[in-house]
Amino acid sequence: MLLKADTRKIQEQFGAVCRKQNIVKLQLSRPEALVHYQRLIRNIFNNTLITAFPITNEWLTVDDWQYLVSEFMAKHAAQTPAVWQMPREFVEFVTENIYAATLNKPALNDLLWLEWYEIEVHTMRDVEEPPIMKTIYQLNDSLIMNPYHRIINLTYPVHKMHADEAAAEPGDYYVLTYRVMDSGDVRFIEISPVHVFILQNIIEGPQSLPEIVPGVLSQFNFDNEEAIQKYLAFFCSDLVDKKILIIT
Amino acid sequence: MRYQVGMGFRRDFADEFIDNEAFKPDFIELAPENWIGMGGYWKKKLDAVAGRYPVTCHGLSLSIGSPDDLDWTFLKQLKEFLKRYNVSIYSEHLSFAKADNAHLYDLLPIPFRDDAIKHIVKRIKMVQDYLERPLVLENVSYYTSVAAQMTEQEFVSRVVEESGCQLLLDVNNVYVNAFNHGYNAEEFISQLPLDKVAYIHMAGHDKVSDDLIIDTHGQAIIDPVYTLFEYTVKLLNKPVPVLLERDFNIPETQELIGEMERLKGIVKKIWEVEHVIES
């Protein structure tokens, strides 16, 4: 090792003091300048997280927000070299360490994940997009998914109401988040477990609705095949119009 | 183009680079970390601007002075990115941004020490070998030195000379450091290995107290920094690209155009004369 142990230790201490925002005696030419490093680094974390989670930031009290930022900086070693991806680590940290319970904010995790997935879908790496050969859906068409999407399972309906109100309505909610292929905008649609079943089948490989419907009937104990198929055909047609489903 | 003055590409005013015909820097500079792995709307913007301008890259997270190991996964992505966008210059900071396995996303001062130099020189060579291009390292602004055993000037010069890397001379940083640490900026510059200067940065700063300037890139360049820039340009034996950095408090585009024109006027005046004398 070319770097001596004491130099390494000095650098690690300097970094730790900036992360933990505490006071430690270091060998500095201008000790009073340390607070500027602490302030600058905290601003980078805080501003990046506010940009990523504007709704959560608006919802939480200033004290609760600052507490989470402090905890994250002090207790989590950020791994990504890309600062714009650091907010994902924040969501994981908050979720794993059960801060929703600490702050008595049951919907905290769901709101953070919802906001993060909007960024994730917006910035997903470009892939070769399937050509859109046909835009009018017919029942026997084989379907594939727009590659830029996430199906999110929420316990609280934070996608359609204030997080405090959502906390009073726990359940099993699904939100399809997708990127509009032309504009790059991200949109959300609330979907049902049956829709999730349909989409998961399509994600596994190109399939037509009639190929999936028998599985829907057995999975959800439905017996009116004709009515179910008609209902789901309307759903598929709507998603084809939105270019979420693509006819192969 | 002999006298190149570029501008840092930022999302805050990305459309100006693409749509404003009056705003035509000679090249753009961007931080690869902010774009690697990104698709969608911003990838389209990046492709549009890269199709219009030559691109240089100025990294943030290499952390060449870190006590931690180099991040080879990141370097692989970086190498692909530099190739994809035909990047002419890849520069980084002579600082560290990661310690104890934690990224800090800011530029921390390396202890000016002999063992740190040896450590960094080895890492520079590894990075240069892997990227198959010279690394261009910037003298950073710093607000306190940390357990220093030599001067900043000796530290920077030795890293450059012993590693064979090139120097990104940030003139504003020299001004800021000279003010904050009480040394003579011109003397500092004159003692650097100026034959290794491959790139110059210019920016504004904020004076936060009577004895402290913070390098914010959030204000226009002040006259004393232009003066120091002119002094520097006169000492260089060849033209190098010059970049205007503006990261915050973005003004009207006309103001940025004015700053770029002023920089170009200085380099043209000096380097054109040099060129005539040489020939």
Interface residues (C-beta under 8 A of the other chain):
Chain A: M1 L2 L3 K4 T7 R8 I10 Q11 E12 F14 G15 A16 C18 R19 L26 Q27 L28 S29 R30 P31 A33 L34 H36 Y37 L40 I41 I44 F45 T48 H76 A77 A78 Q79 T80 P81 A82 V83 W84 Q85 M86 H122 T123 M124 R125 D126 V127 Y148 R179 S183 G184 D185
Chain B: E33 N34 I36 G37 M38 G39 G40 Y41 W42 K43 K44 L60 S61 G65 S66 P67 D71 F74 F96 K98 A99 D100 N101 A102 H103 L104 Y105 D106 L108 P109 I110 P111 R113 D115 A116 K118 H119 K122 Y143 T144 S145 V146 A147 A148 N180 H181 V208 L212 I214
